[in-house]
């Protein structure tokens, strides 16, 4: 426990946190109230946003509606959509899974279990380093094929963000899914699923939620979780972005 706490304090965010504590104390002791209040506000933000307890609670507030869904027990679907964002390319243009790569592997599991026959991969990037630089949808397709999914079972659609991806789906589905009431699953990170479903509904799409990449879970009390970290700040940032998007109806 001591080793983990000291390691957390030695990380860049931990050092900034210690510096803010020291600065805030010195400013308040010297009665520089305005600067002291500003420093304390920064300290409070990084303390709350960067510790495990708060970031985990915030993430769970978005993921809670989907924790009961067991992907292995989902009924058969006509297709599943894998939103881009779970892959990346290396310098030698090799496709690899990122932190949200569970999106892609969840689609592969559904296919191999016979629950779905078609996988729709979405995602485009505006700026490509070279013509060989892959779009997210192309990265996902390569990985799926390496996982044993035949190429003719993977469909690629464009979209630089979730809103554009849903617009592409609205155009594609009526021409390619002939069922009167098609059952189509939407695979994305659980913390992003509420927003993705909301954008789908705005396009008139009724999709089945298929959560992946949960980032919240049970947390055991430990002193080192109080020390802010970059990972926890990133989690808090993702959650705040989702709530801001809800406020502006995006």
PLY file of the C-alpha trace (Angstrom):
ply
format ascii 1.0
element vertex 250
property float x
property float y
property float z
element edge 249
property int vertex1
property int vertex2
end_header
0.00 0.00 0.00
2.83 2.38 0.88
4.66 1.53 -2.34
1.55 2.24 -4.44
0.92 5.53 -2.64
4.50 6.71 -3.12
4.40 5.67 -6.78
1.19 7.64 -7.31
2.75 10.69 -5.69
5.83 10.39 -7.92
3.74 10.49 -11.11
3.32 13.87 -12.94
-0.25 14.41 -11.68
0.77 13.41 -8.16
3.65 15.92 -8.20
1.33 18.68 -9.44
-1.12 17.77 -6.66
1.63 18.06 -4.03
2.73 21.35 -5.55
-0.81 22.74 -5.36
-1.13 21.68 -1.72
2.11 23.46 -0.89
1.27 26.55 -2.93
-2.21 26.84 -1.46
-0.86 26.54 2.09
1.85 29.17 1.53
-0.54 31.62 -0.13
-3.15 31.33 2.62
-0.52 31.62 5.36
0.77 34.82 3.73
-2.84 36.12 3.53
-2.86 36.33 -0.26
-6.53 35.46 -0.28
-7.37 35.82 -3.97
-4.43 33.78 -5.20
-4.92 31.36 -2.32
-8.58 30.82 -3.26
-7.64 30.31 -6.92
-4.96 27.79 -5.98
-7.37 26.00 -3.63
-9.99 25.82 -6.41
-7.46 24.19 -8.74
-6.48 21.80 -5.96
-10.12 20.88 -5.35
-10.77 20.23 -9.04
-7.76 17.97 -9.50
-8.43 16.19 -6.18
-12.06 15.41 -7.00
-11.59 14.74 -10.70
-8.44 12.70 -10.31
-9.19 10.30 -7.47
-10.51 6.81 -8.06
-13.62 7.04 -5.86
-15.11 10.06 -7.66
-14.16 9.01 -11.20
-15.55 5.51 -10.63
-18.80 6.89 -9.21
-19.25 9.25 -12.15
-18.57 6.51 -14.69
-21.03 4.19 -12.96
-23.72 6.88 -13.18
-23.59 6.45 -16.98
-23.06 2.70 -17.07
-25.60 1.61 -14.43
-28.57 1.24 -16.88
-26.63 -1.40 -18.82
-24.96 -3.49 -16.12
-27.80 -6.03 -16.20
-27.31 -6.86 -19.88
-25.60 -10.21 -20.45
-24.19 -10.17 -23.98
-24.08 -13.97 -24.08
-27.85 -14.12 -23.55
-28.87 -11.58 -26.20
-31.39 -12.90 -28.76
-30.36 -13.25 -32.39
-29.79 -9.95 -34.19
-29.90 -9.09 -37.87
-26.69 -7.07 -37.46
-24.58 -5.26 -34.90
-22.94 -1.87 -35.22
-19.45 -1.37 -33.80
-18.81 2.33 -33.29
-15.27 3.47 -34.07
-12.90 4.37 -31.27
-11.72 0.97 -30.09
-8.73 0.64 -32.40
-5.62 2.44 -33.58
-2.72 1.95 -36.00
0.96 1.57 -35.14
3.79 3.27 -37.02
4.02 0.27 -39.36
0.25 0.55 -40.03
-0.62 -2.51 -38.00
-4.15 -2.38 -36.57
-4.39 -2.88 -32.82
-7.01 -2.71 -30.07
-7.08 0.29 -27.74
-8.58 0.66 -24.27
-12.05 0.47 -25.84
-11.14 -2.59 -27.89
-13.78 -4.62 -26.08
-16.19 -3.12 -28.63
-14.55 -5.16 -31.39
-14.10 -8.37 -29.43
-17.73 -8.23 -28.27
-18.81 -8.19 -31.93
-16.56 -11.17 -32.65
-18.02 -13.10 -29.71
-21.56 -12.45 -30.95
-20.67 -13.64 -34.44
-18.95 -16.82 -33.33
-21.84 -17.66 -30.98
-24.26 -17.42 -33.90
-26.12 -14.44 -32.43
-25.39 -12.19 -35.41
-24.45 -12.62 -39.08
-23.43 -9.10 -40.08
-21.08 -6.65 -38.33
-21.17 -2.98 -39.32
-17.97 -1.10 -38.50
-18.09 2.70 -38.50
-15.57 5.48 -38.04
-13.55 7.90 -40.18
-10.69 10.25 -39.43
-10.38 13.68 -41.00
-6.60 13.84 -41.21
-4.57 10.85 -42.37
-0.79 10.74 -41.96
-0.47 8.86 -45.26
-2.70 7.02 -47.74
-1.81 3.84 -45.85
-3.10 5.28 -42.58
-6.25 3.31 -41.83
-9.65 4.63 -40.85
-11.09 3.22 -37.58
-13.60 1.14 -39.52
-10.79 -0.41 -41.57
-8.76 -1.16 -38.45
-11.76 -2.88 -36.88
-12.36 -4.96 -40.02
-8.75 -6.18 -40.13
-8.85 -7.22 -36.49
-12.22 -8.95 -36.93
-10.86 -10.89 -39.89
-7.86 -11.94 -37.80
-10.36 -13.17 -35.21
-11.97 -15.44 -37.78
-14.77 -13.26 -39.14
-15.16 -13.63 -42.94
-14.67 -10.43 -44.94
-18.16 -10.62 -46.48
-19.70 -10.46 -43.00
-18.16 -7.04 -42.24
-19.68 -3.82 -43.62
-17.89 -0.47 -43.47
-19.66 2.87 -42.99
-18.26 6.39 -42.67
-18.65 8.89 -39.86
-16.20 11.14 -38.03
-18.32 11.26 -34.87
-21.30 9.44 -33.39
-23.82 11.82 -34.96
-22.40 11.27 -38.47
-22.20 7.52 -37.89
-25.92 7.42 -37.06
-26.70 9.45 -40.15
-24.81 6.91 -42.29
-26.72 4.07 -40.64
-30.09 5.72 -41.30
-29.28 5.74 -45.02
-27.76 2.24 -45.14
-30.22 0.14 -43.10
-33.39 0.47 -45.26
-31.51 -0.65 -48.39
-29.69 -3.61 -46.86
-31.77 -4.99 -43.98
-34.98 -6.38 -45.47
-36.73 -7.40 -42.23
-39.91 -5.45 -41.48
-38.75 -4.75 -37.95
-35.00 -5.44 -37.99
-33.21 -6.19 -34.72
-29.92 -4.30 -34.83
-27.53 -4.08 -31.91
-25.39 -1.08 -31.06
-21.99 -1.89 -29.58
-20.06 0.88 -27.90
-18.49 1.63 -24.54
-21.07 1.40 -21.76
-20.32 4.96 -20.61
-21.02 6.21 -24.17
-24.09 4.07 -24.82
-26.75 6.47 -23.50
-25.52 9.22 -25.79
-25.21 6.90 -28.79
-28.76 5.61 -28.31
-30.05 9.16 -27.96
-28.41 10.14 -31.26
-29.77 6.98 -32.89
-33.31 7.83 -31.74
-32.92 11.33 -33.18
-32.37 9.65 -36.57
-35.40 7.41 -36.12
-33.28 4.32 -35.39
-34.42 1.84 -32.75
-31.27 -0.05 -31.77
-30.63 -2.72 -29.13
-28.00 -1.66 -26.56
-24.95 -3.94 -26.42
-22.57 -2.54 -23.78
-18.82 -3.08 -23.87
-15.72 -1.65 -22.21
-17.13 -0.89 -18.75
-14.77 1.47 -16.90
-16.47 1.42 -13.50
-16.58 -1.36 -10.95
-16.24 -2.22 -7.26
-13.49 -0.19 -5.58
-11.74 -1.33 -2.41
-10.82 1.48 -0.06
-7.10 2.24 -0.27
-5.14 5.40 0.57
-3.41 5.54 -2.79
-6.77 5.95 -4.59
-7.08 9.40 -3.00
-3.98 10.62 -4.87
-5.07 11.96 -8.28
-3.88 10.12 -11.38
-3.93 10.73 -15.10
-6.12 7.66 -15.70
-8.76 8.87 -13.26
-8.71 12.37 -14.75
-9.22 10.80 -18.19
-12.22 8.83 -16.89
-13.73 11.94 -15.32
-13.15 13.83 -18.56
-15.01 11.19 -20.57
-17.98 11.37 -18.22
-18.08 15.18 -18.17
-17.99 15.19 -21.98
-21.02 12.87 -22.09
-23.00 15.07 -19.70
-22.04 18.22 -21.61
-23.20 16.56 -24.83
-26.55 15.79 -23.17
-26.92 19.44 -22.13
-26.46 20.67 -25.71
-28.47 17.72 -27.11
-25.55 16.25 -29.05
0 1
1 2
2 3
3 4
4 5
5 6
6 7
7 8
8 9
9 10
10 11
11 12
12 13
13 14
14 15
15 16
16 17
17 18
18 19
19 20
20 21
21 22
22 23
23 24
24 25
25 26
26 27
27 28
28 29
29 30
30 31
31 32
32 33
33 34
34 35
35 36
36 37
37 38
38 39
39 40
40 41
41 42
42 43
43 44
44 45
45 46
46 47
47 48
48 49
49 50
50 51
51 52
52 53
53 54
54 55
55 56
56 57
57 58
58 59
59 60
60 61
61 62
62 63
63 64
64 65
65 66
66 67
67 68
68 69
69 70
70 71
71 72
72 73
73 74
74 75
75 76
76 77
77 78
78 79
79 80
80 81
81 82
82 83
83 84
84 85
85 86
86 87
87 88
88 89
89 90
90 91
91 92
92 93
93 94
94 95
95 96
96 97
97 98
98 99
99 100
100 101
101 102
102 103
103 104
104 105
105 106
106 107
107 108
108 109
109 110
110 111
111 112
112 113
113 114
114 115
115 116
116 117
117 118
118 119
119 120
120 121
121 122
122 123
123 124
124 125
125 126
126 127
127 128
128 129
129 130
130 131
131 132
132 133
133 134
134 135
135 136
136 137
137 138
138 139
139 140
140 141
141 142
142 143
143 144
144 145
145 146
146 147
147 148
148 149
149 150
150 151
151 152
152 153
153 154
154 155
155 156
156 157
157 158
158 159
159 160
160 161
161 162
162 163
163 164
164 165
165 166
166 167
167 168
168 169
169 170
170 171
171 172
172 173
173 174
174 175
175 176
176 177
177 178
178 179
179 180
180 181
181 182
182 183
183 184
184 185
185 186
186 187
187 188
188 189
189 190
190 191
191 192
192 193
193 194
194 195
195 196
196 197
197 198
198 199
199 200
200 201
201 202
202 203
203 204
204 205
205 206
206 207
207 208
208 209
209 210
210 211
211 212
212 213
213 214
214 215
215 216
216 217
217 218
218 219
219 220
220 221
221 222
222 223
223 224
224 225
225 226
226 227
227 228
228 229
229 230
230 231
231 232
232 233
233 234
234 235
235 236
236 237
237 238
238 239
239 240
240 241
241 242
242 243
243 244
244 245
245 246
246 247
247 248
248 249
